[in-house]
């Protein structure tokens, strides 16, 4: 499929003074690039469009992923009147005026009106309330666009009347298709026969944003105009055009894994300064902030564990916050979580516990559950002594009674050997006191503390 099959000569559309990103907007839905999970074959929206029907919806995604363009193309596909307004400048009066005209067009001309509101999250409650009745009775079809999580910024009644679609940053190959088409088909750029020496830096600068990619190429082409006979955009030209240094970062290559490894090892090594540095390198290179947040959840359990039980809670909250707010503000949350985890006391005892238990299970021994631990929901099971002699710990002092919970051949086995680090020191002393005559925590700790040759992330 050719991208943006747009004719500039003899047709009404963007003029030569318009920015490249505006000149390159597709005119047909089939030329739209990206968001296949929203409009691709088999999706509910694709099915609705086959029948020339368009539900009210909200597009949620970062800048430059095609929210406005898609709204225009959808309106054109169903042959509706497209009315666009920005929540920054429009008010209730503008909304009511549009609704009034839409009602007339619907009644007298059977013409649908698609109202596109950019940055709808900036509308206050009363402004959003003004849309409710018209959306509900079909006077208008609403398409809202927002970079903020609509669950927090759009009122519930309006959300319930709309389908929320999350638009994703464009992949590198999609950015390349868009830019390649602009270079070959734009009436201004095509004259210069521009070549791009290395696509990698452009992908980094774009960060999944097609508008940013096109703006950068347009500025770079202007710089080439000052170079006699020059038509190749080099990384140096891209840096001058973007006015920022390109930190090359291959998300699928070796450097990607080197940086995340350096970050994890810095957190594990309790160096918050190194941790935030490597995090900054990844973020500046365009790394997905959710990828970093997920790694922190893992290391919160693997490398900190019960030495600071709050670490896992904070890391999980960090992932939720990053999901809610997105970049660039997400870097603030990521930074807070990184320095906390790096500064927290460390222990891999919980990680070692599940690792050693899994090793025992996978060794192949077919171990039966002791009778007193088995469930006895039927009379037959009780007759077979299921659950017999089980003692309920809460009926005893300190809610504890010495009992055999492991199979006979594993009695006395310690998988979890708490360290002396942070909160685990208290846990260790507590378990030592409870199991003083049955488990040797001091000896087990000395055996497990040196087990460093283990498989772990980073």
Secondary structure, DSSP 8 states (H G I E B T S, - for coil): --S-----TTSSS--TTS-HHHHT--SSGGG--S-HHHHSTTSHHHHHHHTT----EEEE--TTSSHHHHHHHHHHHTT-EEEEEETTT--HHHHHHHHHHHHHHHHHH---EEEEEETGGGS-HHHHHHHHHHHHTTSSEEEEEESS-HHHHS-HHHHHTSEEEE-----HHHHHHHHHHHHHHSTTGGGGT-EES-HHHHHHHHTT-HHHHHHHHHHHHHHHTTSTT--EE-HHHHHHHHTS------TTSHHHHHHHHHHHHHHHTT-HHHHHHHHHHHHHTT--HHHHHHHHHHHIIIIIGGGGTHHHHHHHHHHHHHHHH-TTTHHHHHHHHHHHHHHS----HHHHHHHHHHHHHHTT------GGGS---SHHHHHTTTTTT---GGGSGGG------S-GGGTT--S----SSTTHHHHHHHHHHHTTTT--HHHHHHHHTT--------
